[in-house]
Amino acid sequence: MTEAQPVTTTQPMARTCPFDPPSEYRTLREQSPVAEVTLPDGLRGWLITGYEEARAVLADPRFSSRRRGLRTGGAPAGDAPVPPPAPGMFILMDPPDHTRLRLLLTGQFTVRRMRQLTPAVEKIVAEHLDALAATEGRPVDLLQAFALPIPSLVICELLGVPYADRVEFQRNSATLIRIDATPEELQQAQQALNQFIGQLALAKRTEPGDDILSGLVRSGELTDEELAGVGVLLLLAGHETTANMIALATMCLLQNPGQWEALRADPSLMDGAVEELLRYLSVIQYGVRRTALEDVELGGHRIQAGSTVVACLPSGNRDTEHFSGDPEQLDVHRPYSPHLAFGHGIHQCLGQQLARVEMKAALAALIERFPTLRLAVPVEQVPMRDNMIVYGVHELPVTW
Amino acid sequence: MKITIDEDKCVGAGQCVLAAGEVFDQRDEDGIVVLLAPAPPQELWAQVEDAAARCPALAIEVEK
């Protein structure tokens, strides 16, 4: 076959609109959905921008989750061997190690269990909106006043982590998902978080509660290091992702007043709107990485064993080959079609049902309670999280 | 329609329950799929096909 000339030699990173992935993805997807490029950390690797191709990679056991992470803050990774995953970090593991750890947790995050949490989540949401309504000063940062506390409180309650310790764990979590953090910063944040969870787990040995960490301690299945690693992963993944989705989704709806109005007029659209916002905003902005365990043919290319492969979720989620209508538009009426926002394959987000419950409760109540909400600064002045693995806003100044 | 599920492949993501809650459930203890209706009525077929398409672990097979 004639191979299309690569349209770019690097993974695009610069956005021209805060809600759209870099525009180069579209050209890549149309001309070369599997393309060899230079990744942001200097590695050569394969960028997968097509929906079907990304889904195929993520479901294929020949692509390992043991991988080189996206970091631009240290020396280029070069051809160094793929580092072994830290204990408990099951997102970086393959079966059977991954299976063993994930299955200890899946019962805690079922659809039924998460739906049962809905009243408790709605109560937390309502309390924060009461506090917001009582605020005298304007503007208010909706991230700190609303979007971040909701998932943080919920995951703290589920795990059995004191919410009072949030300043520290939120700061360390933020460091871990900064792509430009130095190796020293990463190590320090990781150690602090592991120590924090490790000490909590120790305390739960003598005074167990009705929470996930206590359950893991009681199971006797994990070493102390694994327990700390699993706890850190759940804590981080449980608040950073959803907080950013709530804040970015709010900003996006405010910039699309017709969509905001549609949800205000018909709250029954909210389930579909949550899926559409997840698809449209795809906050895992640089995609997820895999390592080829053997030579694999994909999209007319031969991907060699050892290569880094990036399944670009934001690009796949805009693929016109998969999504009907115009996937470049936000449309809360769009019929559901499986999207990649939570990933795909055996690593698909463990907490996705919790995220759905939280997003639905937060957005529905916010729109109902603050129908006149608006940005307090021009949209260009909202500081966007270009330097984070999880996209979103650093701050969302709003008024009403 | 005949549905086959593979418990060993299932990763407990819950997508099938969202897509077709009358046909699929999850075990409380580990979140693994439970088939409530191995031969569902025709009005549920579209939901079942959606569930199979969504399943991230490819653990649902559908024969018509």
Interface residues (C-beta under 8 A of the other chain):
Chain A: L58 A59 R102 L103 T106 G107 Q108 F109 T110 V111 R112 R113 M114 Y336 P338 F342 G343 H344 G345 I346 H347 Q348 C349 L350 Q352 Q353
Chain B: V11 G12 A13 G14 Q15 V17 L18 G21 D25 Q26 R27 D28 E29 D30 G31 I32 D50 A53 R54 P56 A57 L58
